[in-house]
Amino acid sequence: MKLLTRTTIIYLLVTVILFAVGGVYFYSELTDLVREEAEEHLELEEKRLKEYVKLNDTIPVIELTLGDKLIMEPCTMLPSRTFTDTIIFDTDADEKIPYLQLTTGLETGGEKYTIIIRKALLESDDLTDGIADILIPMVSALIIILLFVNWLVSKSAWKPFFATLSRISAFKLSERKTIELSVTRTKEFRQLNEAIISMTGKIAADYANLKSFTENASHEIQTPLAIIKAKAENLMQSPNLSSDEAEQLQEIFKTTLRLSKLNQTLLLMAKIENDQFSNDEMIDLSKVLNEKLDLYEDMIRHKQLKCEIRTDIPVSVKIHSVLADILVSNLLQNAIRHGKQGGGFGVYLSNESLIVGNSGEPLKGDASKLFQRFYKEDPRSESTGLGLALVNEIVNRCGWTMTHTYDRGMHSFTVNFSRK
C-alpha cells in the first residue's frame, strides 16, 4: 500500500470517528436543551395554575398551548411532584407521540386534586431530525473536501521524495555518474538528498577501489602463478629427477593450473556482479551451441556418450557474447565431465529454454546447493566448484531462471529465458 493511500485512510478513519463522536455529543446536548425547555414550560403552566387557585380558591378552566394536555382529578392524597416521560397514541395524527409529563397536586375548597400537565415533545424530535438532515450531508461534504485537500497537499509535499526515489532506482555504479537530485525547499527532504548524495559518493568511491583492487590482485596473482608453472615445467624436463620428485612436480603443476583457473573464474564472477558486461546484443544461441559441441566432440567420443542433440532451431537471446560463450561452455563441460561412461547426453534448445542433461547417479547432498560457490558433490574432485555458480550468476544477470531436476537416471539443467 502506498504511503499516500495509507495516510489518507488514517485521516478518513480519524475524521469519521471525530465527527461521529461530535454528532453524538451534539445530539445529546440538543436533547438535554429541549428537555430543559420543556420542563421550564411545564413549571410555568404549573405556576399559572396554582396562582389562579390561590387567588380564586377554585379550579379554573385553563387553555394550554397547542399540543399540551392538562388533567385534573380528585384524589385522597396529594401526589409527590415528579417529571416523567410517556408516550400517548394520538388518534388525529394516527401515531404515537412522546410527552414530558409533570405530576403534582393542589388543594382548594377542602378538595384535593392530582394535576397532570403534559408537554408534547414531537416538535423536539422533528427539530433533531431536521438538524440531522442538515448535518449529515454537510459533514459528508466536509469530509470529502478535507480528504481531497489532504490528498492534493500530501501529493505535492511528497513529490520531491518520489523524484529522489526515481533517481535512486535509476542509479548505476557501473556508469560512474554522480547522482543528481532535485532541489527542494522541504528541510527533511533536503537533508535526505544530502545524505543520499554523500552515501552514493562514498559507495562509488568504495566500488572503484574494490574493482581496482580485484583487478590488480588478480593480475598480480597471475604473474607468480605463471612463473611457478614455467619453473615446474622446466624441472619436470630435467633427466635427473627421481620418480617421487617428478610426481610432486606434477602435483605442483596441476595445483598451479587449478589455482590459475580459480583466480580467473573469481575475477570473471566479480566482473559480472559489477555489471562490466553491459553491451548486450542478440546472440544466436544455436550457433554457439553447435560450435561448442564441435569443440567437445573428442571428449564426448572418449566417454562414449549417447547423444541426443536438438539445436537446429535458430534461437536468439539478448546477452553479452562473452557471457553466452561461458554459459554454454560451462553447461556442456559439466554434463560431459559428470556423465557416466557410455551414458546419455542431451542438449535441447527452444525459444523458451535451454536444457542440458546427462545420465548419472542421484545426488547424495542437497540439490539446492549445486549453484553455490565452491560446492562439490565429491570433495575429492579436482573441480573448482565454481562452474555452475558462474552459470547461475550469468542467468541471474540476464534476468532468467535456472533449475535442476533428476528423473529416470538423468540430471537436467534448464535455463528458462522468460524474464523474472
ABEGO torsion letter per residue (X at the ends): XBAAAAAAAAAAAAAAAAAAAAAAAAAAAAAAAAAAAAAAAAAAAAAAAAAAAAAAGBBBBBBBBBGBBBBBBBBABBBBBBBBBBBBBBAAAGBBBBBBBBBBBBBBGGBBBBBBBBBBAAAAAAAAAAAAAAAAAAAAAAAAAAAAAAAAAAAAAAAAAAAAAAAAAABBAAAGBBBBBBBBABAAAAAAAAAAAAAAAAAAAAAAAAAAAAAAAAAAAAAAAAAAAAAAAAAAABAABBAAAAAAAAAAAAAAAAAAAAAAAAAAAAAAAAGABABBBBBBAAAAAAAAAAAAAAAAAAAGBBBBBBAABBBBBBBBAAAAAAAAAAAAAAAAAABBBGBBBBBBBBAABBBBBBBEBBBABBAAAAABBGBBABAABABAGAAAAAAAAAAAAAGBBBBBBBBGGBBBBBBBABBX
